[in-house]
Amino acid sequence: MRGSVFKRGRTWTYVLSLGRESISGKKRQRWVGGFKTKRDAELALTRALAAQEGGGTVAATGLRVAEFLGDWLEAIRPSLKATTTKSYAERCTAT
């Protein structure tokens, strides 16, 4: 589970898991409270999870899909093995 919602006193709180610290291995969490309803806390948690994942809406740029995929592949290339890069490039240029 990456987040949870619960009632603390009269208000609702969400806890967002941020993973573990690299050195000590301790859990990192963000606690945000003061929501009047459970629904408000759940919506805020959903937004926080989307922000954590880099999600959200994308502005229209006029890029074609092939251009976007080429830019995307260049951006992630350093984190990929050569064989994976080759495989992705083949799929991105397939018609």
C-alpha positions in Angstrom: 0.0 0.0 0.0 1.3 3.4 -0.9 -1.0 5.6 1.1 -3.9 5.4 3.5 -6.7 7.6 4.9 -7.9 7.6 8.5 -9.7 9.9 11.0 -7.7 11.7 13.6 -9.9 13.5 16.1 -12.4 15.5 14.2 -10.6 15.6 10.8 -9.3 13.2 8.2 -5.6 12.6 7.4 -3.7 10.8 4.7 -0.3 9.2 4.9 1.7 8.9 1.8 4.6 6.4 1.6 7.8 7.9 0.1 9.9 4.7 0.2 12.9 4.1 2.4 16.0 6.2 3.1 19.0 4.9 1.2 21.4 4.8 4.2 19.3 3.9 7.2 16.5 2.0 5.5 13.9 3.8 7.6 10.4 4.4 6.1 9.7 7.9 4.8 6.2 9.1 5.0 4.3 12.4 4.4 1.3 13.0 6.8 -1.2 15.6 5.7 -4.3 16.3 7.8 -7.1 18.7 8.4 -9.6 17.4 5.8 -13.2 17.8 6.8 -14.4 14.7 5.0 -13.0 11.3 4.2 -13.7 12.0 0.5 -11.6 15.2 0.6 -8.7 13.3 2.1 -9.0 10.5 -0.5 -9.0 13.0 -3.3 -5.9 14.7 -1.9 -4.1 11.4 -1.6 -5.0 10.5 -5.2 -3.5 13.8 -6.3 -0.4 13.3 -4.2 0.1 9.8 -5.6 -0.3 11.2 -9.2 2.2 13.9 -8.5 4.6 11.4 -7.0 4.5 9.3 -10.1 4.8 12.3 -12.4 1.3 11.8 -13.5 -1.3 14.4 -14.3 -2.4 16.1 -17.4 -0.2 16.8 -20.4 -0.4 20.1 -22.3 -1.0 19.9 -26.0 2.2 20.4 -27.9 1.4 19.5 -31.5 4.0 16.7 -31.5 3.3 13.7 -33.6 3.4 10.3 -31.8 6.6 9.3 -33.6 8.3 12.6 -32.5 7.1 12.1 -28.9 8.4 8.5 -28.9 11.8 9.6 -30.3 12.1 12.2 -27.5 11.0 9.8 -24.9 13.5 7.1 -26.0 16.3 9.6 -25.9 15.3 10.7 -22.4 15.2 7.1 -20.9 18.2 5.8 -22.9 20.7 6.2 -20.1 18.7 3.9 -17.8 18.3 1.1 -20.4 20.5 -1.7 -21.5 21.6 -1.6 -25.1 19.3 -4.5 -26.1 16.3 -2.9 -24.5 17.0 0.4 -26.3 17.3 -1.4 -29.6 14.0 -3.3 -29.0 12.2 -0.1 -28.0 13.6 1.8 -31.0 12.3 -1.0 -33.3 8.8 -0.8 -31.8 8.8 3.0 -31.9 9.5 3.0 -35.7 7.3 0.1 -36.6 4.4 1.0 -38.9 
